[in-house]
Amino acid sequence: MSEKLDRRKKYTRKVLKESLMSLLKEKSIGSITIKEICELADINRSTFYAHFSSQYDLLNSIDDEFTEDMVKTLNQYNFLKEDEAYQMTMKIFEYIAAKSEICKLLLSENTEVQFQKKGMQIAKQYILKNWLTDKQIDPETYEYLSVFFVSGSIYTIKRWLENDMNKSPSEMADLLHLYINRGLSDMR
């Protein structure tokens, strides 16, 4: 009996998430109502509120689930040196390519900037932590550099998604790796 309820609960949450994602393709999170989500999901409001407190709570749930999955994926790798950092960057682009639809939505203008902040923390944790630790940089400078590199990386990913991933994950990893390690001096 409880397995049936669990399955029903999972299905309800899945349908609500899909409905919100569908609506986010057309409008901002602030202009989406619970009524619209429920109508699209064919679920009543009381059922919605049994799972989520608001459309923002639902969006945070989608965001958390995506972030958890990405961290779980990245934790499978141990990247400590520059060539391993490149491999990490490549894995990130491959992961984003595989989850491009949800990434586009979470990075779009229709959502809050919360996901971008989480993305920045993840990138800082996985990419820059190893890249900057072997350099003699004071903590304040480290913060400025990490914000510069990570926000640039997030917006590069966002543009890549907007351009329908017109370059392969490998080409994007090469580009980002070149920017981070050599700056613009090597660009021709």
Number of C-alpha atoms within 10 A of each C-alpha: 5 7 8 9 10 11 11 12 15 12 12 18 20 13 18 26 19 16 18 24 20 14 19 21 16 10 13 14 19 12 11 17 13 18 13 14 24 19 13 16 19 13 15 13 14 10 13 21 12 9 14 17 11 13 21 16 12 19 23 17 15 21 18 14 11 17 16 12 13 17 12 11 13 18 11 8 12 12 19 15 12 14 11 15 21 20 19 21 24 21 18 21 22 17 17 19 18 11 13 18 13 15 19 19 15 24 22 19 14 18 19 17 13 14 21 19 14 14 19 20 16 17 21 20 12 21 23 20 15 17 17 14 10 9 9 8 12 8 9 9 10 17 12 10 15 21 16 12 18 22 18 16 19 17 13 15 22 18 14 20 20 14 10 11 17 11 12 14 20 16 13 20 22 15 13 21 20 16 17 16 11 11 11 10 8 9 9 4
